[in-house]
Amino acid sequence: MTDTTTRTTPLFEARNLTKSFGPVHAVRSVSIESRVGEVLGLVGENGAGKSTLLNMISGTLEQDEGELLLGGEEVHFRTYQEATQRGVFRIFQHQALVPNLSVAANVFLAQEAKFTRFGFIDAKRMARLTQDIFDELSIDLRTDAELGSLKFAERQVVEIVRSLAQARLLGIEHPVILYDEPTSALSREQIEFFFGFVRKIQPNAAQVFVSHRLEEIIELCDRMVVLKDGEVVSVQDDPHALSETRIHELMVGRKAEAYNRSHHVDYSQTPRLEVEGFSGEGFDDVSLSVMPGEVLGIAGVVGSGKSEFGRAVFELGKGAEGRIAVDGNEPERNGSRAGIRARLGYVPTERHKDGIVLGMSVAHNLSLPEVGAAIGSPILNARREVANTKQAITDLGIKTPGVDAPMSSLSGGNQQKVLLARWTTLGSQLLVLDNPTNGVDVGAKAEIYRLIENLTEQGVSVLLISDDLPEILALADRIVVMKDGRVRTTTDIDPANPPSEVELVAAMV
């Protein structure tokens, strides 16, 4: 094919794809196409069918009806490996990497046969080819480093590079690359690197980009497909001309809610949380307080120490130095179990790694803290567990087939609601929320904001750690900016004259 042909003829097509799970129609007669030289945006609320569609395209799920075409030829991918062998690669929302292997081994994961001779893998060649691509893309990572030693954002870079490296290894000139929420845990600087990567390979690849961050869709994508309830409801040829509000209206059929928290905090009370000279791995000499009913926002770039600080608070300073007090008392500093018993709750930034067990039911996931902290009777009351779960489903609007449904069957937004429901069920009075709206759509985000508002009205305190500056500005009563593990600034929020994102960024960098 000529270059002109590759840019006008779809490299990849999905025609009338349909998939049902029992009575639930996850995807209904969806058709999309992707061309070399363009980035196709795919948007929709949680449960709209985006992940199911990508599963069918990438060979991890078989469609009930419809067909897939690659280069005009119908293809049938029975496994993900079959899809990659033909040039269809997927950057998963939850990393599909092996932590105890090297960076280079992960870059060429499942392609080991290409490096094997006389039964031995040529690790040096693997490392050399990986380094060639790292040099080309100005990536400063060691190819021999164990993947598990890297930060989440660095591991995400490895995942993204893997698709390009394997396409080259297989001699595929024009790969199809499916990005499933690849930026959900990246800083703005790392997102800019990712955008640069996408643009650099754009002339030679057909790329499909899924994101809940609508501003990213507007900035990066050439066309956009909108899904709702498993069906295509709109195709937009110029996303750059749309506002985030308009895209939201296309997704859900209603206008987006502007959210600004309005709440009075009584600073004469005993602090719910107080730390002085608090130092540990990743943070140093941090002193701050959180009042009952207050949302204290913590902002900072990746590596600022904000996440490490939040985890240490939940663990009541286990392994850290300095003073920590909850409601004026200095509790025993022996980890997360003691934190739970002191009525602290924690939502981690990586829910699949640190928060939930996908193979367990919704009810069992909700009860995990109670069991782990040995609260009450050592024998879990199954009837109470079911009742608590049903109540949480009602209160938080969790969409699930039932209390016994596996967590893996829930959308990202509903998984996040289950995480929050753990702590509301236990009556936690201080919640450490680390990027609580990562990977959730605008509708679920608004619901989580309302939950935070309702909890603070009841006197619950929130330590909100977030990379989303508009989120912090909308929710926080005060904002602490951390840099290099230390508190850089503390700002009281005046609703009539809030600080700008530019002011926060200036303090962060």
C-alpha positions in Angstrom: 0.0 0.0 0.0 1.1 3.5 -0.6 1.5 6.0 2.2 -1.6 7.8 1.0 -3.6 4.6 0.9 -2.6 3.7 4.5 -3.9 7.0 5.7 -7.3 6.8 4.0 -8.0 3.1 4.2 -8.7 1.7 7.7 -5.9 -0.5 8.9 -8.3 -2.0 11.4 -12.0 -2.4 11.4 -14.5 -3.8 13.9 -17.9 -4.4 12.3 -21.1 -4.9 14.3 -19.4 -6.4 17.4 -21.8 -7.7 20.0 -21.1 -9.3 23.4 -23.5 -10.3 26.2 -22.9 -11.7 29.6 -26.1 -13.5 30.5 -28.9 -11.0 30.2 -26.5 -8.0 30.2 -25.7 -6.6 26.8 -22.2 -5.2 27.3 -21.6 -4.3 23.6 -24.3 -4.1 20.9 -23.5 -3.9 17.2 -20.5 -1.6 17.6 -18.5 -0.6 14.5 -15.3 1.4 14.6 -12.3 1.8 12.3 -8.7 3.0 12.9 -6.3 4.4 10.3 -2.6 4.7 10.2 -1.6 8.3 11.1 -4.5 9.0 13.4 -5.4 8.7 17.0 -8.9 7.5 17.6 -10.4 8.5 20.9 -12.9 6.2 22.6 -15.0 7.6 25.4 -17.9 6.6 27.6 -18.9 6.4 31.2 -17.9 3.3 33.3 -20.0 0.4 32.0 -20.4 1.9 28.5 -18.6 -1.1 27.0 -15.1 0.3 26.3 -13.1 -2.4 28.0 -15.3 -5.2 26.6 -14.7 -3.7 23.1 -11.0 -3.6 23.6 -11.0 -7.2 25.0 -12.6 -8.4 21.8 -10.3 -6.5 19.5 -7.2 -7.7 21.4 -8.1 -11.4 21.6 -8.8 -11.7 25.3 -12.6 -12.1 24.7 -14.5 -13.7 21.9 -17.4 -11.7 20.4 -20.9 -13.2 20.1 -21.4 -11.6 16.7 -19.6 -9.3 14.3 -16.2 -9.4 12.6 -12.7 -8.0 12.9 -10.7 -7.0 9.8 -6.9 -6.2 9.7 -5.7 -4.7 6.4 -9.0 -5.6 4.8 -8.6 -9.3 5.8 -10.9 -10.9 8.4 -9.1 -12.1 11.4 -10.0 -14.3 14.4 -7.8 -13.8 17.5 -8.3 -16.6 20.0 -5.7 -15.2 22.4 -3.9 -12.0 23.1 -0.7 -13.5 21.8 -2.3 -14.2 18.5 -3.3 -10.6 18.3 0.2 -9.3 19.0 1.7 -11.7 16.5 -0.5 -9.9 13.9 0.4 -6.5 15.1 -2.4 -5.6 17.5 -1.0 -4.5 20.9 -2.8 -3.3 24.0 -1.5 -1.1 26.8 -3.7 -2.4 29.7 -5.2 -0.1 32.4 -3.7 -2.4 35.0 -0.2 -3.3 34.0 0.4 -6.7 32.4 4.0 -7.0 33.5 6.1 -9.4 35.6 7.7 -7.6 38.6 10.6 -10.0 39.2 11.9 -9.9 35.6 14.2 -7.2 34.1 13.0 -4.2 32.2 14.3 -5.7 28.9 12.6 -9.1 29.6 9.3 -7.3 30.2 9.7 -5.3 27.0 9.9 -8.5 25.0 7.6 -10.5 27.2 6.0 -13.5 25.3 8.5 -13.0 22.5 11.3 -15.1 24.1 11.4 -17.6 21.3 12.8 -14.8 19.0 15.8 -14.6 21.4 16.3 -18.3 22.1 19.1 -20.4 20.6 20.1 -23.9 21.7 17.7 -23.5 24.7 19.2 -20.3 26.0 17.7 -16.8 25.9 20.1 -14.2 24.5 19.5 -11.6 27.3 22.2 -9.3 25.9 20.4 -8.9 22.6 17.2 -8.2 24.4 18.9 -5.5 26.4 20.6 -4.0 23.4 17.3 -3.8 21.4 15.6 -2.3 24.4 18.4 0.3 24.9 18.1 1.3 21.2 14.5 2.3 21.6 15.2 3.9 25.0 17.9 6.0 23.3 15.6 6.9 20.5 12.8 8.1 22.8 15.2 9.6 25.4 14.1 7.2 28.2 16.4 7.1 31.1 15.8 3.6 32.6 18.2 0.7 33.1 17.4 -2.3 30.9 18.7 -4.7 33.5 16.8 -3.2 36.5 14.2 -5.5 38.1 10.8 -4.2 37.1 9.4 -4.4 40.6 12.0 -1.8 41.8 10.5 0.8 39.5 7.9 3.4 40.4 4.4 2.9 38.9 4.9 5.7 36.3 8.2 4.1 35.2 6.6 0.7 34.8 3.9 2.4 32.7 6.6 3.7 30.4 8.0 0.1 30.0 4.5 -1.1 29.1 4.0 1.6 26.5 7.5 1.0 24.9 6.8 -2.7 24.7 4.2 -2.4 21.9 6.7 -0.5 19.7 9.6 -2.8 20.4 7.6 -6.0 19.7 6.2 -4.6 16.5 9.7 -3.9 15.3 10.9 -7.3 16.3 8.0 -8.9 14.4 8.7 -6.8 11.3 5.3 -5.1 11.5 5.4 -1.8 9.7 2.1 -0.5 10.9 0.9 -1.7 14.3 -2.5 -1.2 15.9 -2.0 0.1 19.5 -4.9 0.2 22.0 -4.3 2.4 25.0 -6.6 1.6 27.9 -6.4 4.5 30.4 -2.5 4.7 30.1 -2.2 8.0 31.9 -4.4 7.4 34.9 -1.4 7.3 37.3 1.0 9.6 35.5 2.1 13.1 36.5 1.6 16.0 34.0 5.2 15.8 33.0 4.9 12.1 32.3 1.7 12.6 30.4 3.5 15.1 28.2 6.2 12.4 27.6 3.4 9.9 26.7 1.8 12.4 24.3 5.2 12.9 22.7 5.6 9.1 22.3 2.1 8.8 20.7 2.9 11.7 18.2 6.3 10.3 17.4 5.0 6.9 16.3 1.7 8.3 14.8 2.9 8.4 11.1 3.4 4.6 11.3 0.6 3.3 13.6 -3.1 3.2 14.0 -3.8 4.1 17.7 -6.9 3.9 19.8 -6.9 6.0 23.0 -9.3 5.4 25.9 -9.3 8.0 28.7 -11.7 9.4 31.3 -9.7 12.6 31.2 -11.7 14.5 28.5 -9.1 17.2 28.2 -6.6 14.5 27.0 -9.1 13.3 24.3 -9.4 16.9 23.1 -5.7 17.5 23.0 -4.5 14.2 21.5 -7.2 12.6 19.3 -8.0 13.2 15.6 -11.4 11.5 15.8 -13.7 10.3 18.6 -16.2 7.6 19.1 -18.7 7.9 22.0 -20.2 4.8 23.6 -23.2 4.7 25.9 -24.8 1.5 27.2 -22.7 -0.6 24.9 -23.7 1.3 21.7 -22.1 3.9 19.5 -24.1 7.1 20.1 -21.8 9.6 18.4 -18.8 9.8 16.1 -16.9 13.2 16.1 -14.4 14.0 13.3 -12.9 17.0 15.2 -12.7 16.5 19.0 -10.5 19.6 19.2 -13.6 21.7 18.4 -15.5 20.3 21.4 -15.5 21.4 25.0 -15.3 18.9 27.9 -18.9 19.8 28.8 -20.1 18.9 25.3 -18.3 15.6 25.3 -19.9 14.8 28.7 -23.3 15.6 27.3 -22.7 13.2 24.4 -21.6 10.5 26.8 -24.5 10.7 29.3 -27.2 12.8 27.7 -27.1 15.4 30.4 -25.0 18.4 31.3 -22.0 18.1 33.5 -22.3 19.3 37.1 -20.0 22.0 38.2 -18.7 21.0 41.7 -17.5 23.4 44.3 -17.5 22.3 47.9 -18.9 24.8 50.4 -18.2 23.9 54.0 -17.3 25.6 57.2 -14.6 24.1 59.4 -14.3 24.9 63.1 -10.5 25.3 63.7 -11.0 25.6 67.4 -11.6 21.9 67.8 -9.1 19.3 68.7 -7.4 18.2 65.5 -8.6 14.8 64.1 -5.0 14.3 62.9 -1.8 16.1 64.0 1.8 15.3 62.9 4.9 17.1 64.0 8.4 16.6 62.6 7.0 13.5 60.9 9.8 11.8 58.8 10.0 8.5 57.0 10.8 7.0 53.6 10.1 9.6 51.0 9.1 12.5 53.3 10.9 14.6 56.0 10.0 16.9 58.8 6.3 17.2 57.9 4.1 19.1 60.4 0.4 19.6 59.7 -3.1 19.0 61.2 -6.5 18.0 59.9 -9.6 19.1 61.7 -12.9 17.2 62.1 -15.0 17.7 58.9 -12.1 19.2 57.0 -10.7 18.2 53.6 -6.9 18.8 53.6 -5.6 18.6 50.1 -2.0 17.5 49.4 -0.6 18.4 46.0 2.9 17.7 44.6 4.6 16.1 41.6 5.4 12.4 41.5 8.3 11.9 43.9 7.2 14.7 46.2 6.6 12.3 49.0 2.8 12.9 49.2 1.8 9.3 48.7 4.4 7.9 51.0 3.3 10.4 53.7 -0.4 9.4 53.2 0.4 5.7 53.6 2.5 6.4 56.7 -0.4 8.3 58.3 -2.7 5.3 57.7 -0.1 3.0 59.3 0.1 5.4 62.3 3.7 6.2 61.6 5.0 2.7 61.7 8.7 2.9 60.9 8.6 6.7 60.9 9.9 9.3 63.3 8.2 12.3 64.8 4.8 12.8 66.6 1.5 11.6 65.3 -1.8 12.0 67.2 -5.4 11.1 66.4 -8.1 13.0 68.3 -5.5 14.2 70.7 -4.2 10.8 71.6 -0.9 9.2 70.5 -1.8 5.6 69.4 0.5 2.6 69.3 2.4 2.8 66.0 2.2 -0.7 64.8 0.8 -0.5 61.3 -2.4 -0.5 59.3 -4.3 -2.8 61.6 -3.9 -0.3 64.4 -4.8 2.4 62.0 -8.1 0.7 61.2 -8.8 0.2 64.9 -8.2 3.9 65.4 -10.9 4.5 62.8 -8.7 5.5 59.9 -9.4 4.4 56.3 -7.2 4.3 53.2 -7.9 4.3 49.5 -4.6 3.6 47.6 -3.7 5.0 44.2 -3.3 1.5 42.7 -6.5 -0.2 43.7 -5.7 -3.5 41.8 -2.3 -3.8 43.5 -3.1 -2.5 47.0 -6.8 -2.2 47.4 -9.0 -5.0 46.1 -9.0 -8.7 45.4 -10.5 -9.1 41.9 -11.4 -12.8 42.4 -13.3 -12.2 45.6 -16.9 -11.1 45.9 -18.1 -7.5 46.4 -19.2 -8.5 50.0 -15.9 -10.1 50.9 -13.9 -7.1 49.5 -16.0 -4.8 51.6 -15.3 -6.8 54.8 -11.6 -7.2 54.3 -10.5 -4.4 56.7 -12.8 -5.8 59.5 -11.3 -9.2 59.1 -7.7 -8.0 58.7 -7.8 -5.7 61.7 -9.6 -8.4 63.9 -12.4 -6.0 64.8 -15.0 -7.6 67.0 -15.6 -11.3 66.8 -13.0 -13.5 65.0 -15.9 -15.1 63.2 -17.3 -13.0 60.5 -21.1 -12.6 60.6 -22.2 -13.5 57.1 -25.7 -12.1 57.6 -24.3 -8.8 58.7 -21.8 -8.8 55.9 -24.5 -9.2 53.3 -26.7 -6.5 55.0 -23.8 -4.1 55.1 -23.0 -4.7 51.5 -26.6 -4.2 50.4 -26.7 -1.0 52.4 -23.5 0.3 50.8 -24.8 -0.6 47.3 -27.8 1.5 48.0 -26.1 4.4 49.7 -23.2 4.7 47.2 -25.1 3.7 44.1 -22.8 0.8 43.3 -23.7 -1.0 40.1 -23.2 -4.7 40.6 -25.2 -7.9 39.7 -25.2 -8.6 43.4 -23.3 -8.9 46.7 -21.7 -12.2 45.5 -20.5 -10.8 42.2 -16.7 -10.9 41.8 -15.0 -7.5 41.9 -13.6 -8.2 38.5 -17.1 -7.9 37.0 -17.5 -4.3 38.2 -16.4 -1.2 36.3 -13.5 0.9 37.7 -15.8 3.5 39.1 -17.9 0.9 41.0 -14.7 -0.8 42.3 -13.6 2.5 43.7 -17.0 3.0 45.4 -16.6 -0.4 47.1 -13.2 0.7 48.4 -14.8 3.8 49.9 -17.8 1.8 51.2 -15.4 -0.3 53.3 -14.6 2.7 55.5 -18.1 4.2 55.6 -19.4 0.8 56.8 -16.7 0.8 59.6 -17.5 4.4 60.5 -13.9 5.6 59.8 -13.4 9.2 61.0 -10.2 10.0 59.0 -9.9 8.9 55.4 -6.6 9.0 53.5 -7.6 9.2 49.9 -4.8 8.8 47.4 -6.1 9.9 43.9 -9.6 8.5 44.7 -11.0 9.3 41.2 -8.2 7.7 39.2 -9.7 5.8 36.3 -13.3 6.7 36.9 -15.6 8.6 34.5 -17.0 12.1 35.1 -20.3 10.7 36.5 -18.7 8.5 39.0 -16.3 11.3 39.9 -19.2 13.6 40.8 -20.7 10.8 42.9 -17.5 10.4 44.8 -17.3 14.2 45.4 -20.8 14.2 46.8 -19.9 11.3 49.1 -16.9 13.2 50.4 -19.1 16.2 51.0 -21.7 14.1 52.9 -19.0 12.5 55.0 -17.4 15.8 56.0 -20.8 17.2 56.9 -20.9 14.3 59.4 -17.6 15.3 60.9 -15.4 12.8 58.9 -11.9 14.2 58.1 -10.3 13.7 54.7 -6.6 13.8 53.7 -7.0 14.2 50.0 -3.8 13.4 48.0 -4.4 14.1 44.3 -2.5 14.8 41.0 -5.7 16.4 39.8 -5.4 20.1 40.7 -9.0 21.1 39.7 -10.1 18.3 42.1 -8.1 19.6 45.0 -9.3 23.2 44.3 -12.9 22.0 44.2 -12.8 19.9 47.4 -10.1 21.2 49.8 -10.6 23.6 52.7 -6.8 24.0 52.8 -4.0 22.9 50.5 -0.6 21.7 51.4 2.0 21.5 48.6 4.9 19.0 49.0 8.2 19.1 47.2 11.2 16.8 47.7 9.5 15.2 50.7 8.8 18.4 52.6 5.9 20.9 53.0 6.5 23.8 50.6 3.4 25.9 51.2 0.1 25.7 53.1 -2.8 27.7 51.7 -6.2 28.4 53.2 -8.9 28.3 50.5 -11.0 31.5 50.1 -14.0 30.4 48.0 -14.3 34.0 46.7 -10.7 34.1 45.7 -9.2 30.6 45.4 -5.6 30.1 44.3 -5.0 29.3 40.6 -3.6 26.1 39.2 -0.6 28.2 38.1 0.1 29.2 41.7 0.0 25.6 42.9 2.2 24.3 40.0 4.8 27.1 40.8 5.0 25.8 44.4 5.2 22.2 43.2 8.1 22.5 40.9 
